[in-house]
Every structure is written in structure tokens, then in C-alpha cells.
Amino acid sequence: MIPMDILLSIAFFSQIGIGVQGNLFLLYLFSILFFTGQNLRLIDLILSQLTLANSLVLLSKGFLQGLAALGLKNLLDDIGCKIVFYLHRVGRELSLCITCLLSGFQAIIISPQNYRFMKLKTRGPRYIIPSILFCWIYSMLQNIVILQILEGPRSTRNTSETKIYWYCSVNSATDISASLHAIVFSLPDAVCITFISLTSGYKVYLLYKHHKRVQQLHSDRFLLRASPETRATQTILLLVIIFVAFYLLNSILTAWMHSMTPRLWLWHSSAFLASCFPMVSPFVLISGDSQILKYYRAVHGRKSLHPGK
């Protein structure tokens, strides 16, 4: 029988390999099409940033987690711990912010053609790049505190003021500072999750109305096929639901871990859950969004491309 630590390391390394390949494939497509002057959808700019954030999450801690599953400790010094955890937190926060932007922008795209929403439809695209820049700057600034509270386990001097996190440790000298850090990290995340949930509910409502309208216009004898725009919306909606599900599960597990002295299996479970969405999301996009396959044919078939056709 294969030992549990080897099975865990195989699971982590497989997660990294599969997820990184999927995300780099999408980044490759978007980059080639952009630099060759092909037309891309506005939403593709957001998706490219999401795949970049996913890759950052997978690469920053996944490899070390696989080594830690084998029982290898003290892999990093102070600087290494700060860099790895900072990049991981930036990637995680960026993924949340970009998903929030993606959900909101998709809701604007499929909103009804009336006067109120026409303003959003015409003004919305010009704010995509500033919004993406804001997500990057916010994610990097918010997690600067990581550089202050993290240190390598070998440099831990007062164990009563630190929490050992397998290959790094966190200085938690006072309950007040720990509570303040929790609020700083959790409150903006809660706002984003609430916004994502509201926009997702709105998109479900619009898709339901569209489906009922199509049923009224067509006879039941004919097979109803969704338009490319509807399929793309359904794919984005599925992507957002998967993100929220994994995010909430990991948040609940993380909160439970911080309320006790966590066991090793909890750390591994939390790390695995944190990387599930970055691993799954590119394949959800590839399988559900027909435009991705058109991009692939355009790159390898050297054909001109017009989004939506």
C-alpha cells in the first residue's frame, strides 16, 4: 500500500501540473491573438487576468505544499516565507477581485436593452482596464502586512507569540492584532462575495426569463439551442458558482483552523481546497465557451477571427 504522505504529494503535484497547463494554455491563446492583432472580446481581457492570478496561486505555494506533504520542513528562510506567502495571498486576492469584476461585467452585458442599462453598456467597457489595475494595486497593498508578520520557522524565538504553519510561522503576539488582521482580510472579501452572489442571482433571473421567452416563440417539436452569448453567460455563471463554493469551504475550514491547534490533515485539506478553483477554472472555460475553441483554431489554422461569429 502506498503511504499517505506520498499520496498527498502526488495529489498536490498533479493539481499543480493540471492547473498550470490549463491556465498557461489560455494565457498562450490570449497573448498570441493579442500580439497578432486579432479581435478579442472585452471579457477576454478579464479572463486573461484571472488565468494569470490562478497560475500565481498554484505556483506560489503548491510545489512547497507537495514537499511538505512528504514531511519536509524548514524549506524556506525568512525572506523565502515572506515572498511565497505574499505572492500566494496576492494571487488569491486578485482572483477574488477579478472574479467580482467578471461577474459584474457579464451581468451588464446580458442586461435588458433599456435606457438605464444602455448607459452602463456604453460606459462599462472603458472602465475595464482601470478596474483591473485597481485589482492588482489593491491586492498588492492589502497583503503588505504579510511581509511583517511572517518569518521562517527556524527563526522562531518565542513560541508563545507565534503560530507554526509547517514551513513558516506567523507572529501573533496579541489577540487584538490578530483580530485586526482578520477584519482587514475578511471584510473586503465578504463585500466581494456578496456582490458576486447578487450579480449571479440577477444573471440566473435573466437567463430564466430568456429561456421562457424562447419557449413561447418556438414549438416544442424543435430542439432549442442556446446562442453563443447565452452559452458564454452560462459558462461564466458556472465559473463564478464554483469559485464561491470553493472559497466559502476554504474560508470555513481556515476559520476553524485558527480557532484551535490545527492537525496536519486540516492544513493539507485547506491548501488543496485553495488550489481547486485555479485548477478547474480553465477547463470550465475551455469546455463551455465555444469562442475559446475558435481562438485555438484561429491560432493554429492562421485564420482571421471575429468574436461572436
C-alpha positions as CSV (number, residue, x, y, z in Angstrom):
1,M,0.0,0.0,0.0
2,I,1.3,3.5,-0.9
3,P,2.0,5.6,2.2
4,M,-0.4,8.6,2.8
5,D,2.3,11.2,2.6
6,I,3.3,10.0,-0.9
7,L,-0.4,10.0,-2.0
8,L,-0.8,13.6,-0.7
9,S,2.3,14.8,-2.5
10,I,1.1,13.1,-5.8
11,A,-2.3,14.9,-5.3
12,F,-0.6,18.3,-4.8
13,F,1.8,17.9,-7.7
14,S,-0.9,16.6,-10.0
15,Q,-3.1,19.6,-9.0
16,I,-0.3,22.0,-9.9
17,G,0.6,20.3,-13.2
18,I,-3.0,20.1,-14.5
19,G,-4.0,23.6,-13.3
20,V,-0.8,25.3,-14.6
21,Q,-1.1,23.7,-18.0
22,G,-4.8,24.7,-18.4
23,N,-4.1,28.3,-17.3
24,L,-1.0,28.7,-19.4
25,F,-2.8,27.3,-22.4
26,L,-5.4,30.1,-22.1
27,L,-2.7,32.7,-21.5
28,Y,-0.9,31.5,-24.6
29,L,-4.1,31.8,-26.7
30,F,-4.9,35.3,-25.5
31,S,-1.4,36.5,-25.8
32,I,-0.9,35.2,-29.4
33,L,-4.2,36.6,-30.6
34,F,-3.5,40.0,-28.9
35,F,0.0,40.4,-30.4
36,T,-1.0,39.2,-33.8
37,G,-3.8,41.9,-34.0
38,Q,-6.8,39.6,-33.8
39,N,-10.0,40.9,-32.4
40,L,-10.7,39.8,-28.8
41,R,-13.8,40.2,-26.7
42,L,-13.6,42.7,-23.9
43,I,-14.3,39.9,-21.4
44,D,-11.3,38.1,-22.6
45,L,-9.1,40.8,-21.1
46,I,-10.7,40.0,-17.7
47,L,-10.3,36.2,-18.3
48,S,-6.6,36.6,-19.1
49,Q,-6.1,38.3,-15.7
50,L,-8.0,35.5,-14.0
51,T,-5.8,32.8,-15.5
52,L,-2.7,34.8,-14.5
53,A,-4.0,35.0,-10.9
54,N,-4.8,31.3,-10.9
55,S,-1.2,30.5,-12.1
56,L,0.2,32.7,-9.3
57,V,-1.8,30.8,-6.7
58,L,-0.8,27.4,-8.0
59,L,2.9,28.1,-8.4
60,S,3.5,30.2,-5.3
61,K,2.6,27.5,-2.7
62,G,1.6,24.3,-4.5
63,F,5.1,23.0,-5.0
64,L,6.0,23.6,-1.4
65,Q,2.8,22.1,-0.2
66,G,3.7,18.9,-2.1
67,L,7.1,18.8,-0.4
68,A,5.6,19.5,3.0
69,A,3.2,16.5,2.5
70,L,6.3,14.4,2.3
71,G,7.3,15.6,5.7
72,L,10.0,18.1,4.6
73,K,10.2,21.1,6.9
74,N,12.3,24.2,7.2
75,L,12.3,24.6,3.4
76,L,12.4,28.4,3.5
77,D,14.1,31.2,5.4
78,D,12.5,34.4,6.5
79,I,12.8,36.0,3.0
80,G,11.5,32.9,1.3
81,C,8.5,32.6,3.5
82,K,7.6,36.3,3.0
83,I,7.9,36.1,-0.8
84,V,6.0,32.8,-1.2
85,F,3.1,33.7,1.2
86,Y,2.9,37.2,-0.2
87,L,2.6,36.0,-3.8
88,H,0.1,33.4,-2.8
89,R,-2.1,36.0,-1.0
90,V,-1.8,38.5,-3.8
91,G,-2.9,35.8,-6.3
92,R,-5.8,34.7,-4.1
93,E,-7.0,38.3,-3.5
94,L,-6.5,39.1,-7.2
95,S,-8.5,36.0,-8.2
96,L,-11.4,37.2,-6.0
97,C,-11.3,40.8,-7.3
98,I,-11.1,39.7,-10.9
99,T,-14.0,37.2,-10.4
100,C,-16.0,40.0,-8.9
101,L,-15.3,42.2,-11.9
102,L,-16.1,39.3,-14.3
103,S,-19.4,38.6,-12.7
104,G,-20.4,42.3,-12.7
105,F,-19.3,42.9,-16.3
106,Q,-21.2,39.8,-17.6
107,A,-24.3,41.0,-15.8
108,I,-24.0,44.3,-17.6
109,I,-23.6,42.5,-21.0
110,I,-26.8,40.5,-20.7
111,S,-28.9,43.2,-19.1
112,P,-32.0,44.4,-20.9
113,Q,-31.8,46.9,-23.7
114,N,-33.4,49.8,-21.9
115,Y,-32.3,53.4,-21.1
116,R,-30.9,52.6,-17.6
117,F,-28.7,49.8,-18.7
118,M,-27.7,51.3,-22.0
119,K,-25.6,53.8,-20.0
120,L,-23.8,51.0,-18.3
121,K,-23.3,49.1,-21.5
122,T,-21.7,52.1,-23.3
123,R,-19.6,53.3,-20.3
124,G,-18.7,50.0,-18.8
125,P,-16.0,48.9,-21.3
126,R,-13.9,52.0,-20.8
127,Y,-13.5,51.1,-17.1
128,I,-12.3,47.5,-17.6
129,I,-8.6,48.3,-17.7
130,P,-8.7,50.8,-14.8
131,S,-10.6,48.2,-12.8
132,I,-8.0,45.5,-13.5
133,L,-5.2,47.9,-12.5
134,F,-7.2,48.7,-9.3
135,C,-7.4,44.9,-8.5
136,W,-3.7,44.5,-8.9
137,I,-2.8,47.5,-6.8
138,Y,-5.3,46.7,-4.1
139,S,-4.2,43.1,-3.9
140,M,-0.6,44.0,-3.5
141,L,-1.1,46.8,-1.0
142,Q,-3.6,44.9,1.2
143,N,-1.2,42.0,1.7
144,I,1.8,44.0,2.6
145,V,1.1,43.0,6.2
146,I,2.2,39.5,5.3
147,L,5.8,40.8,4.9
148,Q,5.7,42.0,8.5
149,I,4.1,39.1,10.4
150,L,5.6,36.1,8.6
151,E,9.0,34.5,9.3
152,G,10.8,31.2,8.8
153,P,10.2,28.5,11.4
154,R,13.9,28.3,12.1
155,S,14.0,31.9,13.3
156,T,11.1,31.5,15.7
157,R,12.3,32.7,19.1
158,N,9.2,33.0,21.3
159,T,6.9,30.1,20.6
160,S,4.2,31.6,22.8
161,E,3.9,34.5,20.3
162,T,4.0,32.6,17.1
163,K,1.9,30.1,15.3
164,I,3.8,27.5,13.3
165,Y,2.5,26.9,9.8
166,W,4.5,23.8,8.8
167,Y,7.3,25.6,6.8
168,C,6.7,29.2,8.0
169,S,5.4,30.9,11.2
170,V,3.2,33.9,11.9
171,N,3.8,36.3,14.7
172,S,0.6,36.6,16.7
173,A,1.7,38.4,19.8
174,T,-1.7,39.9,20.8
175,D,-5.3,38.9,20.2
176,I,-6.1,42.5,19.2
177,S,-3.6,42.5,16.4
178,A,-4.8,39.0,15.2
179,S,-8.4,40.2,15.2
180,L,-7.5,43.4,13.3
181,H,-5.7,41.4,10.7
182,A,-8.7,39.1,10.4
183,I,-11.0,42.1,9.8
184,V,-8.7,43.7,7.3
185,F,-8.6,40.5,5.2
186,S,-12.2,39.3,5.7
187,L,-14.3,42.4,5.3
188,P,-13.4,43.3,1.7
189,D,-13.7,39.6,0.8
190,A,-17.2,39.5,2.3
191,V,-18.2,42.5,0.2
192,C,-16.9,40.9,-3.0
193,I,-18.6,37.6,-2.3
194,T,-21.9,39.4,-1.6
195,F,-21.6,41.3,-4.9
196,I,-20.8,38.1,-6.8
197,S,-23.8,36.4,-5.2
198,L,-26.1,39.3,-6.1
199,T,-24.9,39.6,-9.7
200,S,-25.1,35.8,-10.2
201,G,-28.7,35.7,-8.9
202,Y,-29.5,38.5,-11.3
203,K,-28.0,36.6,-14.2
204,V,-29.9,33.4,-13.3
205,Y,-33.1,35.5,-13.4
206,L,-32.3,37.0,-16.8
207,L,-31.4,33.5,-18.2
208,Y,-34.7,32.1,-16.9
209,K,-36.7,34.9,-18.5
210,H,-34.8,34.4,-21.8
211,H,-35.5,30.7,-21.7
212,K,-39.2,31.2,-21.1
213,R,-39.4,33.7,-23.9
214,V,-37.7,31.3,-26.3
215,Q,-40.1,28.5,-25.3
216,Q,-43.0,30.8,-26.2
217,L,-41.6,31.6,-29.6
218,H,-40.7,28.1,-30.7
219,S,-42.7,24.9,-30.9
220,D,-41.8,22.1,-28.6
221,R,-41.2,19.9,-31.6
222,F,-38.0,21.8,-32.4
223,L,-34.7,21.5,-30.5
224,L,-33.9,24.7,-28.7
225,R,-30.2,25.6,-28.9
226,A,-28.7,28.3,-26.8
227,S,-27.0,31.2,-28.6
228,P,-23.2,31.6,-28.2
229,E,-23.9,34.6,-25.9
230,T,-26.1,32.5,-23.7
231,R,-23.6,29.6,-23.5
232,A,-20.9,32.1,-22.6
233,T,-23.0,33.6,-19.9
234,Q,-23.9,30.1,-18.5
235,T,-20.1,29.3,-18.5
236,I,-19.2,32.4,-16.6
237,L,-22.1,31.8,-14.2
238,L,-20.9,28.2,-13.6
239,L,-17.3,29.5,-13.1
240,V,-18.5,32.0,-10.5
241,I,-20.5,29.5,-8.6
242,I,-17.6,27.1,-8.5
243,F,-15.4,29.9,-7.2
244,V,-17.8,30.9,-4.4
245,A,-18.3,27.3,-3.4
246,F,-14.6,26.6,-3.0
247,Y,-13.9,30.0,-1.5
248,L,-16.6,29.5,1.2
249,L,-15.5,26.0,2.0
250,N,-11.9,27.1,2.4
251,S,-12.8,30.1,4.5
252,I,-14.9,28.0,6.9
253,L,-12.0,25.5,7.2
254,T,-9.4,28.3,7.7
255,A,-11.6,29.9,10.4
256,W,-11.9,26.5,12.2
257,M,-8.1,26.0,12.0
258,H,-7.4,29.4,13.5
259,S,-9.7,28.7,16.5
260,M,-7.7,25.7,17.5
261,T,-4.3,24.0,17.2
262,P,-4.8,22.5,13.7
263,R,-3.9,19.0,12.8
264,L,-1.8,18.2,9.8
265,W,-4.7,16.9,7.7
266,L,-6.5,20.2,8.1
267,W,-3.6,22.1,6.7
268,H,-3.4,19.8,3.7
269,S,-7.2,20.0,3.2
270,S,-7.1,23.8,3.3
271,A,-4.2,24.0,0.9
272,F,-5.9,21.6,-1.5
273,L,-9.2,23.5,-1.5
274,A,-7.4,26.8,-2.0
275,S,-6.0,25.4,-5.3
276,C,-9.1,23.7,-6.6
277,F,-10.7,26.6,-8.4
278,P,-7.4,27.7,-10.1
279,M,-7.1,24.1,-11.3
280,V,-10.7,23.7,-12.5
281,S,-11.5,27.1,-13.9
282,P,-9.5,27.0,-17.2
283,F,-11.2,23.7,-18.2
284,V,-14.6,25.1,-17.4
285,L,-13.9,27.9,-19.8
286,I,-12.4,25.7,-22.5
287,S,-15.3,23.2,-22.4
288,G,-18.1,25.7,-22.0
289,D,-17.1,28.8,-24.1
290,S,-17.2,28.0,-27.8
291,Q,-15.2,31.1,-28.5
292,I,-12.1,29.6,-26.8
293,L,-12.2,26.8,-29.4
294,K,-12.5,29.3,-32.2
295,Y,-9.4,31.1,-30.8
296,Y,-7.5,27.8,-30.9
297,R,-8.5,27.2,-34.5
298,A,-7.5,30.8,-35.4
299,V,-4.1,30.4,-33.8
300,H,-3.2,27.0,-35.4
301,G,-5.2,27.5,-38.6
302,R,-4.0,31.0,-39.1
303,K,-7.5,32.3,-39.8
304,S,-8.8,35.8,-39.1
305,L,-11.1,35.9,-36.2
306,H,-14.2,38.0,-35.3
307,P,-15.6,37.4,-31.8
308,G,-19.1,36.2,-31.6
309,K,-19.1,34.7,-35.2
